[in-house]
Amino acid sequence: MNDPCAHCEEMMQPYLDHILTEQERTEAEAHLDECELCRKRYKFEESLRVYVRTATATQMRPELQQKLSALRIPLE
Amino acid sequence: MATAGTVDHVDAEPEEAQRLATEARDRVRFEEDALALSDQVYRVARHFASSREEAEELMQETYARAFRSWRSFTPGTNLRAWLLRILTNLNIDRGRRQQRAPQMQPLEANDYYLYDRLSADGDGVSDDERVVERLSQDDIVTALSAVPHDFRDVLVLVDLGDFSYADAAQILDIPVGTVMSRLHRGRRVLKRELAESALEEAT
């Protein structure tokens, strides 16, 4: 743990996934409070996740929607 | 006795009719619920599959099977996860995907790598809010499709489909620990792909 930024990098994904223990979270936040660069990197990761979700959003063609409805089993 | 038997028989008919009516109502409701989720299921299917055509085929097979086996769905449980479990099995059955440990080791970047590259390549205007916008929508879609299937499936379920680790584990039939490690690594692979496409554009 000689390099606090490297440690903070390791904590980033679990931090953003909210799966760190209370103690780990406090540790990560202590470093984030004093390190602007790590703060920026965390912020980037957060916006990247949102951006990936938006960029990959895709809609079904209406034709497919109709085909799926047509697969319903008719009432006897 | 014979008389009593006849009475029972007469009584049984409306009961049976009642049962059938209830079942028909449950089935219609199931079908409507499943169809209402189709957009969300497609969102995942599209990125599981390698093409739109393949995704559409998978969707139709999934819904056909779901409508046939609706009785095996337990009401009150997660229908979206149930549908994706069918879709995943069909995908494997059709040989489109093998269920195995990832063979090839994709190249990962460290978690900070992409940000550091993008901000270093900046034009001096370090508007940090906008660093992510140096990536185009196409970059993202292309990079995601380059992530190996085993990693991508988890990434798509959790980060795009909002499934919990536990749901993703059940859908893919892998342990939760594997979901977590594949997700972690999948995100790193994605970032490495993104860094590469961003660098290509810059040169």
Boltz contact constraints between the chains, C-beta under 6 A:
constraints:
  - contact:
      token1: [A, 9]
      token2: [B, 111]
      max_distance: 6.0
  - contact:
      token1: [A, 9]
      token2: [B, 112]
      max_distance: 6.0
  - contact:
      token1: [A, 12]
      token2: [B, 111]
      max_distance: 6.0
  - contact:
      token1: [A, 13]
      token2: [B, 184]
      max_distance: 6.0
  - contact:
      token1: [A, 40]
      token2: [B, 128]
      max_distance: 6.0
  - contact:
      token1: [A, 41]
      token2: [B, 112]
      max_distance: 6.0
  - contact:
      token1: [A, 41]
      token2: [B, 115]
      max_distance: 6.0
  - contact:
      token1: [A, 44]
      token2: [B, 115]
      max_distance: 6.0
  - contact:
      token1: [A, 44]
      token2: [B, 131]
      max_distance: 6.0
  - contact:
      token1: [A, 47]
      token2: [B, 132]
      max_distance: 6.0
  - contact:
      token1: [A, 48]
      token2: [B, 132]
      max_distance: 6.0
  - contact:
      token1: [A, 51]
      token2: [B, 132]
      max_distance: 6.0
  - contact:
      token1: [A, 52]
      token2: [B, 140]
      max_distance: 6.0
  - contact:
      token1: [A, 53]
      token2: [B, 160]
      max_distance: 6.0
  - contact:
      token1: [A, 55]
      token2: [B, 137]
      max_distance: 6.0
  - contact:
      token1: [A, 55]
      token2: [B, 140]
      max_distance: 6.0
  - contact:
      token1: [A, 56]
      token2: [B, 160]
      max_distance: 6.0
  - contact:
      token1: [A, 58]
      token2: [B, 46]
      max_distance: 6.0
  - contact:
      token1: [A, 60]
      token2: [B, 42]
      max_distance: 6.0
  - contact:
      token1: [A, 64]
      token2: [B, 56]
      max_distance: 6.0
  - contact:
      token1: [A, 67]
      token2: [B, 60]
      max_distance: 6.0
  - contact:
      token1: [A, 68]
      token2: [B, 38]
      max_distance: 6.0
  - contact:
      token1: [A, 68]
      token2: [B, 63]
      max_distance: 6.0
  - contact:
      token1: [A, 71]
      token2: [B, 63]
      max_distance: 6.0
  - contact:
      token1: [A, 71]
      token2: [B, 64]
      max_distance: 6.0
  - contact:
      token1: [A, 71]
      token2: [B, 67]
      max_distance: 6.0
  - contact:
      token1: [A, 72]
      token2: [B, 31]
      max_distance: 6.0
  - contact:
      token1: [A, 72]
      token2: [B, 67]
      max_distance: 6.0
  - contact:
      token1: [A, 73]
      token2: [B, 67]
      max_distance: 6.0
  - contact:
      token1: [A, 75]
      token2: [B, 24]
      max_distance: 6.0
